[in-house]
Amino acid sequence: MINTFAQIDQYASAGHTAWHRASALSKLLFTLVTIGVAVFTPSWGPLLVFLGVAVLLALTARLPLKLVALAATAPLFFAALWLLSRWNGRLDEVAVTALRPVVASVVALWLVGTTPYPDLFAPISRLLPRVVGDSLFLTYRAVFVLLQRLERLWRALFLRGALGGSLRRRGERMGEAVGTVVLHGFERSQRLYQVMHLRGHSGRICGCRHWRDLRAEDIWVVAAFAAVVASRILLGEVGRP
C-alpha cells in the first residue's frame, strides 16, 4: 500500500504531460463535475463513455496501466456487496451500479496522479476552516510514515511467529500493534507541533496561490469536460434500467 501511494505521489510531482501542466483548479472542477454527473446518471450508456474518457485521461497522463486497472477494479468489490443485497435480476441496473464507482475512482486517480499535493490541498484549505485544512495537509504526509511503520511492525511480528496461535490471540496482538502505531502518530504530531512553534508557524501552512492560475493546457481539460457533457446529453437514455 505504501508503495502505491508513493508511486502516485511521484508521478504527480515528476510528470511532464499536458495534464500535469494544467491548473489544479480546472482539474479539480472537472473531477467534481464528472463524479457528480456520473452519480446522477441513470443509464449505463453515458457511464461507459465517462469511463472511456477517464481511462484515456489516465493513460495519456502516463500513469501505469497497473494503477489504472487497480483503480478500476477496487470499487467493484463493494459494488458487488451492494448488488448482492439488492439483486433483482436486471443486468442494466447492475451495469449502472458497477460503473458509477469505477468512473469516480479512475477520475480521482487521474487527479491525484497529475496534481502535486500542495496544489491539491491549497483550494481545499480555502474552503475549510484553517485548522482543518492544515490538518489534512499534514495528515497526507503523516499517512506515509505511519503506513511504513505499520508494515515494518507487521513484518517483524510475522518473522517472530507472533501471528500464530488462536484467532483470539492473533486479534489481541493485532490490536496491540495498531495501538502502538497510533501512539507513535500522536507522539510524532506533538514533536511536529513543537518544531513548527519554534520556527514561528504563522497559522497557514499551504500558502501557494498558483493552483488557480489558468494555463494554455487547460483547454484539454475543457475538451474532456465537453466530451462528458455531450455524452450525457446525447446518450442520456441509452441503457436506462
Backbone as numpy.savetxt, mean C-alpha at the origin, in Angstrom:
# Nx Ny Nz CAx CAy CAz Cx Cy Cz
8.62 -10.49 4.26 7.80 -9.28 4.26 8.65 -8.02 4.26
9.69 -8.00 5.13 10.54 -6.82 5.20 11.24 -6.58 3.88
11.61 -7.66 3.18 12.27 -7.50 1.88 11.30 -6.92 0.85
10.04 -7.30 0.92 9.05 -6.76 -0.02 8.86 -5.27 0.18
8.70 -4.84 1.43 8.55 -3.41 1.72 9.79 -2.64 1.31
10.95 -3.19 1.60 12.19 -2.51 1.24 12.34 -2.41 -0.28
11.92 -3.44 -0.99 12.01 -3.42 -2.45 11.10 -2.35 -3.04
9.88 -2.24 -2.51 8.96 -1.21 -3.00 9.52 0.18 -2.72
10.07 0.38 -1.54 10.65 1.67 -1.19 11.83 2.01 -2.08
12.62 1.01 -2.43 13.77 1.22 -3.31 13.32 1.65 -4.70
12.31 0.98 -5.24 11.81 1.35 -6.57 11.19 2.75 -6.56
10.54 3.12 -5.47 9.93 4.45 -5.40 10.98 5.55 -5.37
12.11 5.29 -4.73 13.13 6.32 -4.57 14.12 6.36 -5.72
14.36 5.23 -6.36 15.41 5.16 -7.38 14.88 5.04 -8.80
13.56 5.04 -8.98 13.00 4.90 -10.32 13.17 6.16 -11.16
13.20 6.00 -12.48 13.42 7.14 -13.38 12.38 7.17 -14.51
11.24 6.54 -14.33 10.23 6.55 -15.37 9.40 7.84 -15.30
8.54 8.02 -16.29 7.67 9.20 -16.29 6.74 9.20 -15.10
6.34 8.03 -14.64 5.46 7.95 -13.48 6.18 8.41 -12.22
7.47 8.14 -12.11 8.22 8.61 -10.96 8.40 10.12 -10.98
8.48 10.69 -12.17 8.68 12.14 -12.28 7.38 12.93 -12.16
6.25 12.27 -12.31 4.96 12.95 -12.16 4.77 13.40 -10.71
3.95 14.42 -10.52 3.76 14.97 -9.18 3.00 13.99 -8.30
3.32 14.03 -7.02 2.64 13.16 -6.06 1.16 13.51 -5.95
0.82 14.77 -6.13 -0.57 15.20 -6.02 -1.44 14.55 -7.09
-0.97 14.58 -8.34 -1.76 13.99 -9.43 -1.90 12.48 -9.26
-0.83 11.82 -8.84 -0.89 10.37 -8.65 -1.80 10.00 -7.49
-1.76 10.78 -6.44 -2.61 10.50 -5.29 -4.08 10.70 -5.64
-4.39 11.77 -6.36 -5.78 12.01 -6.78 -6.26 10.92 -7.73
-5.40 10.51 -8.67 -5.78 9.44 -9.60 -6.07 8.15 -8.85
-5.23 7.82 -7.88 -5.42 6.59 -7.11 -6.72 6.63 -6.33
-6.98 7.74 -5.66 -8.21 7.84 -4.87 -9.46 7.76 -5.75
-9.43 8.45 -6.89 -10.58 8.43 -7.79 -10.79 7.05 -8.39
-9.70 6.41 -8.82 -9.82 5.08 -9.43 -10.36 4.06 -8.44
-9.85 4.08 -7.22 -10.35 3.15 -6.21 -11.81 3.44 -5.88
-12.16 4.72 -5.78 -13.55 5.07 -5.50 -14.49 4.63 -6.61
-14.09 4.85 -7.86 -14.92 4.42 -8.99 -15.04 2.90 -9.02
-13.94 2.20 -8.74 -13.97 0.74 -8.75 -14.90 0.19 -7.68
-14.89 0.81 -6.51 -15.74 0.34 -5.41 -17.22 0.46 -5.76
-17.59 1.53 -6.47 -19.00 1.78 -6.76 -19.41 1.34 -8.16
-18.52 0.65 -8.88 -18.88 0.13 -10.20 -19.59 -1.21 -10.04
-20.82 -1.37 -10.54 -21.59 -2.59 -10.30 -21.40 -3.68 -11.34
-20.54 -3.48 -12.34 -20.39 -4.46 -13.42 -18.91 -4.79 -13.62
-18.66 -6.01 -14.10 -17.28 -6.45 -14.22 -16.60 -5.95 -15.49
-17.35 -5.46 -16.48 -16.74 -4.97 -17.72 -15.78 -3.82 -17.49
-16.23 -2.71 -16.89 -15.30 -1.62 -16.60 -14.19 -2.03 -15.64
-14.50 -2.92 -14.70 -13.48 -3.34 -13.74 -12.33 -4.06 -14.42
-12.63 -4.83 -15.46 -11.56 -5.48 -16.22 -10.66 -4.44 -16.89
-11.26 -3.37 -17.41 -10.47 -2.30 -18.01 -9.64 -1.60 -16.95
-10.25 -1.34 -15.78 -9.51 -0.71 -14.69 -8.29 -1.55 -14.32
-8.49 -2.87 -14.24 -7.39 -3.76 -13.89 -6.31 -3.73 -14.95
-6.72 -3.72 -16.23 -5.73 -3.64 -17.30 -4.93 -2.35 -17.24
-5.61 -1.24 -16.97 -4.90 0.05 -16.84 -3.94 0.01 -15.66
-4.39 -0.54 -14.53 -3.54 -0.59 -13.34 -2.30 -1.45 -13.57
-2.49 -2.61 -14.20 -1.34 -3.47 -14.49 -0.39 -2.80 -15.47
-0.93 -2.13 -16.48 -0.10 -1.41 -17.45 0.70 -0.30 -16.76
0.08 0.42 -15.85 0.79 1.46 -15.11 1.94 0.87 -14.31
1.67 -0.24 -13.61 2.70 -0.85 -12.78 3.86 -1.38 -13.62
3.55 -2.00 -14.76 4.61 -2.56 -15.60 5.42 -1.47 -16.29
4.76 -0.41 -16.76 5.50 0.69 -17.39 6.30 1.48 -16.37
5.95 1.37 -15.10 6.76 1.97 -14.04 7.95 1.09 -13.69
8.09 -0.03 -14.40 9.19 -0.99 -14.22 9.20 -1.62 -12.84
8.01 -1.82 -12.30 7.89 -2.60 -11.08 7.97 -4.08 -11.43
8.60 -4.89 -10.60 8.76 -6.31 -10.93 7.42 -7.01 -11.11
7.38 -7.90 -12.06 6.16 -8.67 -12.32 5.74 -9.46 -11.08
6.72 -9.90 -10.30 6.42 -10.66 -9.09 5.62 -9.82 -8.09
6.00 -8.55 -7.95 5.27 -7.66 -7.04 3.86 -7.39 -7.55
3.73 -7.20 -8.86 2.41 -6.96 -9.45 1.51 -8.17 -9.24
2.06 -9.36 -9.48 1.28 -10.58 -9.28 0.88 -10.76 -7.82
1.79 -10.42 -6.91 1.48 -10.53 -5.48 0.38 -9.56 -5.09
0.45 -8.34 -5.61 -0.60 -7.35 -5.30 -1.95 -7.77 -5.88
-1.92 -8.46 -7.01 -3.18 -8.87 -7.65 -3.80 -10.09 -6.99
-2.99 -10.95 -6.42 -3.52 -12.20 -5.85 -3.77 -12.13 -4.35
-3.07 -11.24 -3.65 -3.22 -11.17 -2.19 -4.66 -10.88 -1.75
-5.38 -9.96 -2.39 -6.76 -9.69 -1.92 -7.75 -10.81 -2.23
-7.38 -11.73 -3.12 -8.33 -12.77 -3.52 -8.68 -13.70 -2.37
-7.77 -13.88 -1.43 -8.05 -14.76 -0.29 -9.21 -14.20 0.54
-9.15 -12.91 0.83 -10.22 -12.29 1.62 -11.51 -12.19 0.81
-11.37 -11.95 -0.49 -12.56 -11.92 -1.34 -13.22 -13.29 -1.38
-12.40 -14.35 -1.38 -12.95 -15.71 -1.40 -13.73 -16.01 -0.12
-13.21 -15.56 1.02 -13.94 -15.76 2.28 -15.29 -15.05 2.26
-15.31 -13.85 1.72 -16.56 -13.10 1.62 -17.55 -13.81 0.68
-17.03 -14.31 -0.44 -17.90 -14.96 -1.41 -18.46 -16.28 -0.88
-17.65 -17.00 -0.12 -18.13 -18.26 0.45 -19.27 -18.03 1.44
-19.21 -16.91 2.14 -20.27 -16.63 3.12 -21.54 -16.10 2.47
-21.44 -15.62 1.21 -22.60 -15.04 0.54 -22.82 -15.65 -0.85
-22.42 -16.89 -1.03 -22.50 -17.52 -2.35 -23.95 -17.72 -2.77
-24.27 -17.23 -3.98 -25.62 -17.40 -4.51 -25.62 -18.02 -5.90
-24.44 -18.48 -6.36 -24.35 -19.15 -7.65 -24.20 -18.24 -8.84
-24.10 -16.94 -8.67 -24.00 -15.99 -9.78 -22.53 -15.64 -10.02
-22.02 -16.04 -11.18 -20.61 -15.82 -11.49 -20.29 -14.35 -11.75
-21.27 -13.61 -12.30 -21.00 -12.19 -12.56 -20.79 -11.42 -11.25
-21.54 -11.79 -10.23 -21.34 -11.15 -8.93 -20.01 -11.55 -8.31
-19.60 -12.79 -8.55 -18.29 -13.24 -8.09 -17.18 -12.42 -8.75
-17.31 -12.18 -10.05 -16.29 -11.42 -10.77 -16.19 -9.99 -10.25
-17.33 -9.36 -10.00 -17.33 -7.98 -9.49 -16.69 -7.92 -8.11
-17.06 -8.84 -7.24 -16.52 -8.85 -5.88 -15.03 -9.12 -5.86
-14.55 -9.96 -6.77 -13.12 -10.29 -6.80 -12.29 -9.19 -7.45
-12.84 -8.52 -8.46 -12.07 -7.53 -9.21 -11.88 -6.23 -8.43
-12.83 -5.85 -7.63 -12.73 -4.58 -6.90 -11.48 -4.48 -6.03
-11.22 -5.43 -5.12 -10.01 -5.32 -4.30 -8.73 -5.50 -5.10
-8.77 -6.28 -6.17 -7.57 -6.47 -6.99 -7.18 -5.16 -7.67
-8.16 -4.45 -8.22 -7.89 -3.15 -8.84 -7.30 -2.19 -7.82
-7.91 -2.12 -6.65 -7.43 -1.21 -5.61 -6.01 -1.56 -5.18
-5.71 -2.84 -5.06 -4.39 -3.27 -4.62 -3.30 -2.93 -5.64
-3.57 -3.19 -6.92 -2.56 -2.92 -7.95 -2.34 -1.42 -8.12
-3.42 -0.63 -8.08 -3.26 0.82 -8.19 -2.48 1.37 -6.99
-2.76 0.85 -5.80 -2.02 1.29 -4.62 -0.54 0.92 -4.73
-0.24 -0.26 -5.28 1.15 -0.65 -5.50 1.84 0.32 -6.45
1.15 0.69 -7.52 1.72 1.67 -8.46 2.01 2.99 -7.77
1.12 3.42 -6.90 1.31 4.70 -6.20 2.52 4.65 -5.28
2.59 3.65 -4.41 3.70 3.60 -3.45 5.00 3.18 -4.12
4.91 2.53 -5.30 6.11 2.13 -6.01 6.71 3.21 -6.89
5.99 4.33 -7.05 6.49 5.43 -7.87 6.60 6.74 -7.11
6.22 6.75 -5.84 6.22 7.98 -5.05 7.04 7.79 -3.79
8.14 8.52 -3.61 8.91 8.42 -2.36 8.03 8.77 -1.16
8.30 8.12 -0.04 7.40 8.26 1.09 7.31 9.68 1.66
8.35 10.54 1.59 8.13 11.93 2.04 7.08 12.65 1.21
7.10 12.44 -0.12 6.09 13.05 -0.98 4.71 12.43 -0.76
4.69 11.17 -0.37 3.42 10.48 -0.17 2.73 10.94 1.12
3.53 11.19 2.16 2.96 11.58 3.44 2.79 13.09 3.57
3.42 13.86 2.69 3.31 15.32 2.78 1.86 15.81 2.65
1.10 15.38 1.62 -0.30 15.84 1.55 -1.16 15.28 2.68
-0.85 14.06 3.13 -1.62 13.48 4.23 -1.42 14.28 5.51
-0.19 14.74 5.74 0.09 15.52 6.94 -0.59 16.87 6.93
-0.99 17.36 5.73 -1.71 18.64 5.66 -3.19 18.46 5.99
-3.72 17.26 5.78 -5.14 17.00 6.02 -5.41 16.54 7.44
-4.45 15.83 8.03 -4.63 15.30 9.38 -4.03 16.25 10.41
-4.38 16.09 11.69 -3.71 16.86 12.73 -2.20 16.63 12.71
-1.46 17.62 13.15 0.00 17.57 13.05 0.58 16.34 13.72
0.07 16.02 14.92 0.61 14.87 15.65 0.36 13.59 14.88
-0.84 13.44 14.31 -1.17 12.22 13.56 -0.32 12.11 12.31
-0.18 13.21 11.56 0.62 13.18 10.34 2.07 12.84 10.60
2.65 13.46 11.62 4.05 13.16 11.96 4.21 11.74 12.47
3.21 11.25 13.20 3.28 9.87 13.70 3.26 8.87 12.55
2.41 9.10 11.55 2.38 8.22 10.39 3.70 8.26 9.64
4.27 9.44 9.54 5.55 9.60 8.84 6.64 8.79 9.53
6.69 8.86 10.85 7.71 8.13 11.60 7.41 6.64 11.65
6.12 6.29 11.72 5.75 4.88 11.81 6.17 4.11 10.57
6.13 4.76 9.40 6.49 4.09 8.16 7.90 3.53 8.24
8.82 4.32 8.76 10.20 3.85 8.90 10.35 2.88 10.06
9.61 3.13 11.14 9.74 2.25 12.29 9.26 0.84 11.98
8.30 0.71 11.07 7.79 -0.61 10.71 8.90 -1.49 10.15
9.79 -0.91 9.33 10.88 -1.67 8.76 11.78 -2.23 9.86
12.10 -1.39 10.83 13.00 -1.80 11.91 12.35 -2.88 12.76
11.09 -2.71 13.11 10.41 -3.68 13.96 10.20 -5.01 13.25
9.87 -4.96 11.96 9.71 -6.21 11.21 11.03 -6.96 11.11
12.11 -6.23 10.91 13.41 -6.87 10.83 13.77 -7.52 12.17
13.49 -6.83 13.26 13.77 -7.39 14.58 12.89 -8.61 14.84
11.63 -8.55 14.42 10.73 -9.68 14.62 11.20 -10.90 13.82
11.69 -10.68 12.61 12.20 -11.80 11.80 13.42 -12.43 12.45
14.34 -11.60 12.98 15.51 -12.15 13.66 15.11 -12.93 14.90
14.15 -12.39 15.67 13.69 -13.09 16.87 13.01 -14.40 16.51
12.20 -14.39 15.47 11.51 -15.60 15.03 12.51 -16.66 14.58
13.55 -16.24 13.86 14.57 -17.17 13.39 15.34 -17.77 14.57
15.63 -16.95 15.58 16.34 -17.44 16.76 15.49 -18.46 17.52
14.21 -18.20 17.66 13.33 -19.15 18.33 13.24 -20.47 17.57
13.21 -20.38 16.25 13.12 -21.59 15.43 14.40 -22.43 15.55
15.56 -21.77 15.50 16.82 -22.49 15.57 17.05 -23.12 16.94
16.50 -22.53 17.97 16.68 -23.06 19.32 15.57 -24.02 19.72
14.68 -24.33 18.80 13.62 -25.29 19.07 12.52 -24.78 19.97
12.39 -23.46 20.08 11.37 -22.90 20.97 9.97 -22.96 20.38
9.87 -23.27 19.09 8.56 -23.34 18.45 7.97 -24.74 18.47
8.65 -25.65 19.15 8.12 -27.00 19.28 7.19 -27.13 20.48
6.71 -28.32 20.74 5.83 -28.54 21.87 4.37 -28.41 21.51
3.55 -28.28 22.53 2.10 -28.20 22.32 1.72 -26.86 21.70
0.49 -26.82 21.19 0.00 -25.59 20.58 -0.10 -24.46 21.61
-0.49 -24.80 22.82 -0.59 -23.79 23.87 0.77 -23.21 24.21
1.77 -24.08 24.30 3.11 -23.61 24.63 3.67 -22.73 23.52
3.44 -23.12 22.28 3.91 -22.30 21.17 3.21 -20.94 21.15
1.91 -20.93 21.49 1.20 -19.65 21.56 1.76 -18.74 22.63
2.15 -19.31 23.78 2.74 -18.50 24.85 4.06 -17.89 24.41
4.87 -18.68 23.72 6.17 -18.16 23.27 6.00 -17.10 22.19
5.04 -17.30 21.31 4.79 -16.29 20.29 4.30 -14.99 20.92
3.46 -15.10 21.95 3.00 -13.91 22.65 4.14 -13.18 23.33
5.05 -13.93 23.95 6.21 -13.31 24.58 7.10 -12.62 23.55
7.24 -13.23 22.37 8.07 -12.63 21.32 7.45 -11.32 20.83
6.14 -11.34 20.60 5.47 -10.11 20.15 5.55 -9.03 21.22
5.39 -9.42 22.49 5.52 -8.45 23.57 6.90 -7.82 23.64
7.92 -8.63 23.39 9.29 -8.10 23.37 9.47 -7.06 22.27
8.92 -7.36 21.10 9.03 -6.41 19.98 8.27 -5.12 20.28
7.10 -5.23 20.90 6.33 -4.03 21.25 7.09 -3.17 22.24
7.69 -3.78 23.25 8.49 -3.02 24.21 9.69 -2.36 23.55
10.31 -3.08 22.62 11.43 -2.50 21.88 10.97 -1.29 21.07
9.80 -1.39 20.45 9.29 -0.27 19.68 9.00 0.94 20.56
8.43 0.69 21.75 8.16 1.80 22.68 9.46 2.46 23.13
10.45 1.64 23.47 11.74 2.19 23.90 12.40 2.98 22.78
12.30 2.48 21.57 12.90 3.18 20.43 12.21 4.51 20.18
10.88 4.54 20.31 10.17 5.80 20.10 10.54 6.82 21.16
10.77 6.37 22.40 11.19 7.28 23.45 12.55 7.88 23.15
13.48 7.06 22.69 14.81 7.57 22.35 14.73 8.53 21.18
13.90 8.21 20.19 13.76 9.08 19.04 13.18 10.43 19.44
12.22 10.42 20.33 11.63 11.69 20.79 12.68 12.53 21.51
13.49 11.90 22.35 14.52 12.64 23.08 15.55 13.23 22.13
15.94 12.46 21.11 16.91 12.97 20.13 16.32 14.15 19.36
15.08 14.03 18.93 14.44 15.12 18.20 14.29 16.36 19.07
13.98 16.16 20.35 13.84 17.30 21.26 15.17 18.01 21.45
16.25 17.25 21.58 17.57 17.86 21.75 18.02 18.60 20.50
17.56 18.15 19.34 17.96 18.80 18.09 17.01 19.91 17.67
16.08 20.28 18.54 15.24 21.43 18.27 14.08 21.15 17.34
13.40 20.04 17.52 12.24 19.72 16.68 11.20 20.81 16.80
10.75 21.35 15.67 9.84 22.49 15.64 8.37 22.08 15.59
8.08 20.80 15.51 6.70 20.36 15.48 6.20 19.95 14.11
6.99 20.09 13.09 6.60 19.67 11.74 7.77 18.91 11.14
7.55 17.62 10.86 8.63 16.78 10.34 8.73 16.92 8.84
7.65 16.63 8.15 7.69 16.64 6.69 7.26 18.01 6.18
8.23 18.84 5.83 7.93 20.18 5.36 8.07 20.34 3.87
8.26 19.26 3.13 8.47 19.35 1.69 7.20 19.83 0.99
7.37 20.66 -0.03 6.22 21.23 -0.73 6.20 20.89 -2.22
7.26 20.28 -2.72 7.29 20.01 -4.16 6.34 18.90 -4.57
5.70 18.24 -3.63 4.76 17.17 -3.96 3.57 17.69 -4.77
3.26 18.99 -4.63 2.10 19.55 -5.33 2.48 20.31 -6.58
3.75 20.34 -6.94 4.19 21.03 -8.15 3.86 20.17 -9.37
3.00 20.68 -10.24 2.63 19.93 -11.44 3.78 19.93 -12.45
3.91 18.83 -13.19 5.00 18.66 -14.14 4.46 18.17 -15.47
5.34 18.17 -16.47 4.91 17.76 -17.80 4.46 16.30 -17.82
5.08 15.47 -16.98 4.73 14.05 -16.96 3.32 13.79 -16.41
2.73 14.80 -15.80 1.37 14.62 -15.28 0.35 14.39 -16.39
0.70 14.73 -17.62 -0.22 14.49 -18.73 -0.51 13.01 -18.89
0.46 12.16 -18.55 0.25 10.72 -18.63 -0.72 10.25 -17.55
-0.66 10.87 -16.39 -1.62 10.55 -15.33 -3.02 10.97 -15.75
-3.12 12.13 -16.40 -4.42 12.59 -16.90 -4.95 11.62 -17.96
-4.07 11.12 -18.82 -4.49 10.16 -19.85 -5.01 8.87 -19.21
-4.33 8.39 -18.18 -4.81 7.19 -17.48 -6.15 7.45 -16.82
-6.31 8.64 -16.25 -7.59 9.00 -15.65 -8.70 9.04 -16.69
-8.39 9.57 -17.88 -9.38 9.62 -18.96 -9.79 8.22 -19.40
-8.82 7.29 -19.43 -9.14 5.91 -19.80 -10.08 5.27 -18.79
-9.86 5.54 -17.52 -10.73 4.99 -16.48 -12.14 5.55 -16.60
-12.25 6.86 -16.76 -13.57 7.49 -16.85 -14.30 7.03 -18.12
-13.58 6.96 -19.25 -14.21 6.55 -20.50 -14.72 5.12 -20.43
-13.94 4.23 -19.85 -14.38 2.84 -19.74 -15.58 2.71 -18.81
-15.62 3.54 -17.78 -16.78 3.50 -16.87 -18.04 3.97 -17.57
-17.91 4.97 -18.43 -19.08 5.50 -19.14 -19.52 4.57 -20.26
-18.56 4.08 -21.05 -18.89 3.29 -22.23 -19.28 1.85 -21.89
-18.68 1.31 -20.83 -18.92 -0.09 -20.48 -19.66 -0.22 -19.15
-20.41 0.78 -18.80 -21.04 0.81 -17.49 -21.97 -0.35 -17.20
-22.65 -0.87 -18.21 -23.64 -1.93 -18.00 -23.14 -3.30 -18.44
-21.91 -3.39 -18.93 -21.38 -4.67 -19.40 -21.02 -5.53 -18.20
-21.64 -6.70 -18.09 -21.33 -7.62 -17.01 -22.00 -7.28 -15.69
-23.04 -6.48 -15.72 -23.72 -6.13 -14.47 -24.54 -7.31 -13.97
-24.42 -7.67 -12.66 -25.19 -8.80 -12.13 -26.69 -8.58 -12.23
